[in-house]
């Protein structure tokens, strides 16, 4: 009995040992020099790469997706007349700041204009190349990514099979350019969509039945900051938005005690606007919107006001709903009701505590959600960037 039990025990132990060896082979394990047991092809490749690096050999080649970043080109160049550079153009500012943000994350990004020149009005101008230089670079690397905010950028998109479309203004895209956008969608040319506001996002989703990334205005926190030492009590900044501006200001003055108020028109380059905005306690958005239905995609100045600690007061032109929260960091009144803007301004002039609350809320909101860096996850999703690369 003793001999028999020993015999069965030996068979059982030997069978378990063989099963263990078979399991190790199945897991594709191996022992390194130190005796550590590593499993899986990923760990094996890393282990071999480390061993070869220690010996002075080159590591194992990795997949191109994991190591190579293709150039990214951004433009709205149509032809020699509409050459992709225009002074005081919000669309150009958006593409320029997107290019800057990509470069800060170590992507090889460039703006493209007809001749490589740009109008000197931005605080920081992204590296720019000519259309001819772009075509040469794109021909040598057709995997490059192309981004536009203007579907009629025919010179830039010539020979480009796929591109990324950032819609900044439904007043143009939906009213005038919809057939061209629809044709690009049918032909598979638009790789992905992004929208400047939720209104534009909803419009594109309804039109084309596909997902659209929300990518609002990019305000550079490296430049737009408050300077309390420059702020002047009672100064109200505004832009001349056209022939209606004088009448709008008259409405504000009619319902507001202007004895302690100075209305100051902002104008000039971004540097001039920044210096002026920092001196203002309030900012009036007199913008009526580009379209009665679509309003405006999202003017930059109210966002920049928040960044500077200036309290924005605006009419509801749709594109500001993502940044101005009524009664929290500023005020939004129905479109065209400039008299109500005057009423809100009158309330603020009599309540310094409320002003400080709105100002502080605005700065916190900007720092946490409205900076360019805060928009980076949306950029990654829009351009389908691989963060591991």
C-alpha positions as CSV (number, residue, x, y, z in Angstrom):
1,X,0.0,0.0,0.0
2,X,2.8,2.3,0.9
3,X,4.7,1.6,-2.4
4,X,1.5,2.0,-4.4
5,X,0.6,5.4,-2.8
6,X,4.2,6.7,-3.4
7,X,3.8,5.6,-7.1
8,X,0.5,7.5,-7.5
9,X,1.9,10.5,-5.7
10,X,4.9,10.7,-8.1
11,X,2.6,10.5,-11.1
12,X,0.4,13.3,-9.8
13,X,3.4,15.6,-9.0
14,X,4.9,14.9,-12.5
15,X,1.6,15.6,-14.2
16,X,1.2,18.9,-12.4
17,X,4.7,19.9,-13.3
18,X,4.1,19.2,-17.0
19,X,0.9,21.3,-16.8
20,X,2.8,24.2,-15.3
21,X,5.4,24.0,-18.1
22,X,2.7,23.9,-20.7
23,X,1.0,26.9,-19.1
24,X,4.2,28.9,-19.2
25,X,4.7,28.1,-22.9
26,X,1.2,29.2,-23.6
27,X,1.8,32.5,-21.8
28,X,4.9,33.0,-23.9
29,X,6.9,33.6,-20.8
30,X,10.6,33.6,-20.5
31,X,13.3,34.2,-17.8
32,X,15.7,37.1,-18.1
33,X,19.2,37.1,-16.8
34,X,18.1,38.1,-13.3
35,X,15.5,35.4,-13.2
36,X,12.4,37.6,-13.3
37,X,9.4,36.0,-15.1
38,X,7.9,38.3,-17.7
39,X,4.7,37.6,-19.6
40,X,3.2,39.0,-22.8
41,X,4.6,40.3,-26.0
42,X,4.6,44.0,-24.8
43,X,6.7,43.2,-21.8
44,X,9.0,41.0,-23.9
45,X,9.6,43.7,-26.5
46,X,10.3,46.3,-23.7
47,X,12.6,43.8,-22.0
48,X,14.6,43.1,-25.2
49,X,14.8,46.8,-26.0
50,X,16.2,47.5,-22.5
51,X,18.8,44.7,-22.9
52,X,19.9,46.0,-26.3
53,X,20.1,49.5,-25.0
54,X,22.3,48.4,-22.1
55,X,24.7,46.6,-24.6
56,X,24.8,49.8,-26.8
57,X,22.7,48.3,-29.5
58,X,19.7,50.2,-31.1
59,X,16.4,49.3,-29.5
60,X,13.7,47.3,-31.3
61,X,11.8,49.4,-33.9
62,X,8.4,50.5,-32.7
63,X,5.3,51.1,-34.7
64,X,5.3,54.4,-36.7
65,X,2.0,55.5,-34.9
66,X,3.8,55.4,-31.5
67,X,6.9,57.4,-32.5
68,X,6.1,59.7,-35.4
69,X,4.2,62.9,-35.4
70,X,3.1,64.1,-38.8
71,X,3.1,67.9,-39.6
72,X,-0.2,69.8,-39.1
73,X,-1.0,72.7,-41.5
74,X,-3.8,75.2,-40.8
75,X,-5.2,77.7,-43.3
76,X,-8.2,79.5,-44.9
77,X,-6.3,80.5,-48.1
78,X,-8.6,80.6,-51.1
79,X,-6.6,82.4,-53.8
80,X,-4.2,85.4,-54.3
81,X,-6.9,87.8,-53.2
82,X,-8.2,85.9,-50.1
83,X,-4.7,84.7,-49.3
84,X,-5.3,83.4,-45.8
85,X,-4.3,86.5,-43.8
86,X,-6.6,89.3,-42.8
87,X,-6.3,92.0,-40.2
88,X,-8.7,91.8,-37.2
89,X,-10.2,88.5,-38.4
90,X,-11.5,86.2,-35.6
91,X,-11.2,83.1,-37.8
92,X,-7.5,83.8,-38.4
93,X,-7.0,84.4,-34.6
94,X,-8.6,81.0,-33.9
95,X,-6.4,79.0,-36.4
96,X,-3.3,81.0,-35.2
97,X,-3.9,80.1,-31.6
98,X,-4.7,76.5,-32.4
99,X,-1.3,76.4,-34.2
100,X,0.4,77.9,-31.2
101,X,-1.3,75.4,-28.8
102,X,-0.2,72.4,-31.0
103,X,3.4,73.7,-31.1
104,X,3.4,74.0,-27.3
105,X,2.5,70.3,-27.2
106,X,5.5,69.6,-29.5
107,X,3.5,69.2,-32.7
108,X,5.1,70.4,-35.9
109,X,2.3,72.9,-36.9
110,X,2.3,75.8,-39.4
111,X,-0.1,78.4,-40.7
112,X,-0.3,78.6,-44.5
113,X,-0.9,81.8,-46.5
114,X,-0.5,82.5,-50.2
115,X,3.0,84.0,-50.0
116,X,4.0,83.1,-46.4
117,X,3.3,86.7,-45.0
118,X,0.9,87.7,-42.3
119,X,-0.7,90.9,-41.2
120,X,1.0,92.2,-38.0
121,X,-1.8,92.5,-35.5
122,X,-1.8,89.4,-33.2
123,X,0.0,89.3,-29.9
124,X,1.9,86.1,-31.0
125,X,2.1,85.0,-34.6
126,X,2.5,81.3,-35.3
127,X,5.2,80.1,-37.7
128,X,3.8,80.7,-41.3
129,X,4.8,79.1,-44.6
130,X,3.8,79.9,-48.2
131,X,1.3,77.9,-50.1
132,X,4.1,76.7,-52.5
133,X,6.1,75.5,-49.5
134,X,3.1,73.7,-48.0
135,X,2.4,71.9,-51.3
136,X,6.1,70.8,-51.4
137,X,6.0,69.5,-47.8
138,X,2.6,67.9,-48.2
139,X,3.8,66.0,-51.4
140,X,6.7,64.6,-49.5
141,X,4.6,63.6,-46.5
142,X,0.9,63.0,-47.6
143,X,0.1,61.7,-44.1
144,X,0.2,65.3,-42.8
145,X,-3.0,66.7,-41.3
146,X,-4.8,69.8,-42.7
147,X,-7.1,72.0,-40.8
148,X,-9.4,74.7,-42.1
149,X,-12.3,76.9,-40.9
150,X,-13.3,77.9,-44.4
151,X,-14.8,75.3,-46.8
152,X,-14.0,77.6,-49.7
153,X,-10.2,77.5,-49.0
154,X,-9.7,76.0,-52.4
155,X,-6.1,76.9,-52.9
156,X,-5.2,75.3,-49.5
157,X,-7.3,72.2,-50.0
158,X,-6.3,71.6,-53.7
159,X,-5.0,68.0,-53.8
160,X,-5.9,67.3,-50.2
161,X,-8.0,64.2,-49.9
162,X,-9.0,64.6,-46.3
163,X,-9.0,67.5,-43.9
164,X,-10.4,68.6,-40.5
165,X,-13.1,71.2,-40.5
166,X,-13.6,73.7,-37.7
167,X,-16.8,75.6,-38.2
168,X,-16.7,79.0,-36.5
169,X,-19.7,80.7,-38.0
170,X,-23.0,79.2,-39.0
171,X,-24.0,82.6,-40.5
172,X,-21.7,81.7,-43.4
173,X,-21.4,77.9,-43.3
174,X,-25.1,77.1,-43.0
175,X,-26.5,79.9,-45.0
176,X,-24.0,80.2,-47.9
177,X,-21.6,77.2,-47.8
178,X,-23.8,74.3,-47.0
179,X,-23.8,72.7,-50.5
180,X,-20.0,72.6,-50.5
181,X,-19.8,71.2,-47.0
182,X,-22.4,68.5,-47.9
183,X,-20.4,67.6,-51.0
184,X,-17.2,67.2,-49.0
185,X,-19.0,65.0,-46.5
186,X,-20.4,62.8,-49.3
187,X,-17.0,62.5,-50.8
188,X,-15.4,61.5,-47.5
189,X,-13.1,64.5,-47.5
190,X,-14.0,65.8,-44.0
191,X,-12.2,63.6,-41.5
192,X,-13.8,65.2,-38.4
193,X,-15.9,68.2,-37.4
194,X,-15.4,70.8,-34.6
195,X,-17.8,73.7,-33.7
196,X,-17.2,77.0,-32.1
197,X,-20.3,76.9,-30.0
198,X,-23.1,74.5,-29.0
199,X,-25.4,76.2,-31.5
200,X,-23.1,75.4,-34.4
201,X,-22.4,72.0,-33.0
202,X,-26.2,71.2,-32.9
203,X,-26.6,72.5,-36.4
204,X,-23.8,70.3,-37.8
205,X,-25.1,67.2,-36.0
206,X,-28.6,67.7,-37.3
207,X,-27.4,68.4,-40.9
208,X,-25.0,65.5,-41.2
209,X,-26.0,63.0,-38.4
210,X,-22.5,62.6,-37.0
211,X,-20.6,63.6,-33.9
212,X,-19.1,67.1,-33.7
213,X,-16.4,68.2,-31.2
214,X,-17.1,71.4,-29.3
215,X,-14.0,73.6,-29.6
216,X,-14.8,77.2,-28.6
217,X,-12.6,80.3,-28.9
218,X,-9.0,79.9,-27.9
219,X,-7.9,82.8,-25.6
220,X,-4.1,82.7,-24.8
221,X,-3.7,82.8,-21.0
222,X,0.0,83.5,-21.5
223,X,-0.9,87.0,-22.6
224,X,-4.5,87.8,-21.4
225,X,-4.1,88.6,-17.7
226,X,-5.5,91.2,-15.3
227,X,-3.4,94.2,-14.2
228,X,-5.1,95.7,-11.2
229,X,-2.8,98.6,-11.1
230,X,-4.1,99.8,-14.5
231,X,-7.8,99.4,-13.8
232,X,-9.8,102.7,-13.7
233,X,-13.0,102.8,-11.7
234,X,-16.1,103.4,-13.8
235,X,-14.4,102.9,-17.1
236,X,-16.6,101.0,-19.6
237,X,-15.0,99.5,-22.7
238,X,-16.7,98.8,-26.0
239,X,-16.0,98.2,-29.7
240,X,-17.5,100.2,-32.5
241,X,-19.6,97.4,-34.0
242,X,-21.1,99.4,-36.9
243,X,-23.7,102.1,-37.5
244,X,-25.9,100.9,-34.6
245,X,-23.2,101.4,-32.0
246,X,-24.0,105.1,-31.3
247,X,-27.7,104.4,-30.8
248,X,-26.9,101.5,-28.6
249,X,-24.7,103.6,-26.3
250,X,-27.4,106.2,-26.2
251,X,-29.8,103.6,-24.9
252,X,-27.3,102.5,-22.2
253,X,-26.7,106.1,-21.1
254,X,-30.5,106.8,-21.0
255,X,-31.1,104.3,-18.2
256,X,-27.8,104.6,-16.4
257,X,-26.3,107.3,-14.3
258,X,-23.3,108.3,-16.4
259,X,-21.9,110.9,-14.0
260,X,-19.4,108.4,-12.7
261,X,-18.9,106.5,-16.0
262,X,-16.4,106.9,-18.7
263,X,-17.1,105.1,-22.0
264,X,-13.9,104.1,-23.7
265,X,-13.6,102.7,-27.3
266,X,-11.2,99.8,-27.7
267,X,-9.4,99.6,-31.1
268,X,-6.2,98.7,-32.7
269,X,-3.9,95.6,-32.6
270,X,-4.3,92.8,-30.0
271,X,-1.6,94.5,-27.9
272,X,-3.5,97.8,-27.9
273,X,-6.8,96.0,-27.0
274,X,-5.1,94.1,-24.2
275,X,-3.6,97.3,-22.7
276,X,-7.0,99.0,-23.0
277,X,-9.0,96.1,-21.6
278,X,-6.9,95.9,-18.5
279,X,-7.9,99.5,-17.7
280,X,-11.7,98.8,-17.9
281,X,-13.9,97.8,-15.1
282,X,-16.7,96.7,-17.4
283,X,-17.0,95.7,-21.0
284,X,-20.1,96.2,-23.2
285,X,-20.6,93.9,-26.1
286,X,-22.5,95.9,-28.7
287,X,-22.2,93.2,-31.3
288,X,-25.7,92.5,-32.8
289,X,-24.5,89.2,-34.4
290,X,-23.8,88.4,-38.0
291,X,-27.1,86.8,-38.6
292,X,-30.7,87.2,-37.2
293,X,-31.0,83.4,-36.8
294,X,-27.5,82.3,-36.0
295,X,-26.2,85.3,-34.2
296,X,-22.5,85.0,-33.9
297,X,-20.2,82.0,-33.3
298,X,-18.4,83.5,-30.4
299,X,-16.7,86.9,-30.4
300,X,-13.3,86.9,-28.6
301,X,-13.5,90.1,-26.6
302,X,-16.0,89.0,-23.9
303,X,-13.7,86.0,-23.2
304,X,-10.7,88.2,-23.1
305,X,-12.6,90.5,-20.7
306,X,-13.1,87.6,-18.3
307,X,-9.3,86.8,-18.6
308,X,-8.5,90.4,-17.6
309,X,-10.9,90.6,-14.7
310,X,-13.2,92.9,-16.6
311,X,-17.0,92.2,-16.2
312,X,-18.7,91.5,-19.5
313,X,-22.2,92.7,-20.3
314,X,-23.6,91.3,-23.5
315,X,-26.7,90.7,-25.6
316,X,-27.6,87.1,-26.4
317,X,-26.0,86.5,-29.7
318,X,-25.8,82.7,-28.9
319,X,-22.0,82.3,-29.1
320,X,-21.4,83.7,-25.6
321,X,-23.5,81.2,-23.7
322,X,-20.5,78.9,-23.2
323,X,-18.5,81.6,-21.4
324,X,-20.8,84.1,-19.8
325,X,-23.1,82.7,-17.1
326,X,-25.8,85.3,-16.4
327,X,-25.5,86.7,-12.9
328,X,-22.4,84.6,-12.1
329,X,-19.5,86.2,-14.0
330,X,-21.4,88.8,-16.1
331,X,-24.8,89.5,-17.6
332,X,-26.5,88.4,-20.8
333,X,-29.8,90.2,-21.9
334,X,-32.1,89.5,-24.9
335,X,-30.6,90.5,-28.2
336,X,-31.1,94.1,-29.1
337,X,-32.1,95.2,-25.6
338,X,-29.3,97.7,-25.0
339,X,-31.5,99.5,-22.5
340,X,-31.4,96.3,-20.3
341,X,-27.6,96.4,-20.5
342,X,-27.8,99.9,-19.1
343,X,-30.0,98.7,-16.2
344,X,-27.4,95.9,-15.4
345,X,-24.6,98.5,-15.5
346,X,-26.5,100.8,-13.2
347,X,-26.9,97.9,-10.7
348,X,-23.2,97.2,-10.8
349,X,-22.2,100.8,-10.3
350,X,-24.1,100.9,-7.1
351,X,-22.8,97.6,-5.7
352,X,-19.0,97.2,-5.5
353,X,-19.3,93.9,-3.6
354,X,-21.3,92.4,-6.4
355,X,-18.7,93.6,-8.8
356,X,-15.9,91.8,-6.9
357,X,-17.9,88.6,-6.8
358,X,-18.6,88.7,-10.5
359,X,-15.0,89.6,-11.3
360,X,-13.6,86.8,-9.1
361,X,-16.0,84.2,-10.5
362,X,-15.0,85.3,-14.0
363,X,-11.4,84.8,-13.4
364,X,-11.9,81.4,-11.8
365,X,-14.1,80.3,-14.6
366,X,-11.6,81.4,-17.2
367,X,-8.6,79.8,-15.4
368,X,-10.4,76.5,-15.0
369,X,-12.4,76.1,-18.3
370,X,-11.7,78.8,-20.9
371,X,-7.9,78.9,-21.3
372,X,-6.2,77.4,-24.4
373,X,-4.7,74.7,-22.2
374,X,-8.2,73.8,-20.9
375,X,-9.3,73.3,-24.5
376,X,-6.5,70.8,-25.2
377,X,-8.5,67.6,-24.7
378,X,-11.0,68.9,-27.2
379,X,-8.2,69.6,-29.7
380,X,-6.9,66.0,-29.2
381,X,-10.4,64.6,-29.8
382,X,-11.0,66.9,-32.8
383,X,-7.7,66.1,-34.6
384,X,-7.6,62.5,-33.3
385,X,-4.1,63.0,-31.9
386,X,-2.4,60.2,-30.1
387,X,-1.2,61.5,-26.7
388,X,1.1,58.5,-26.4
389,X,3.1,59.5,-29.5
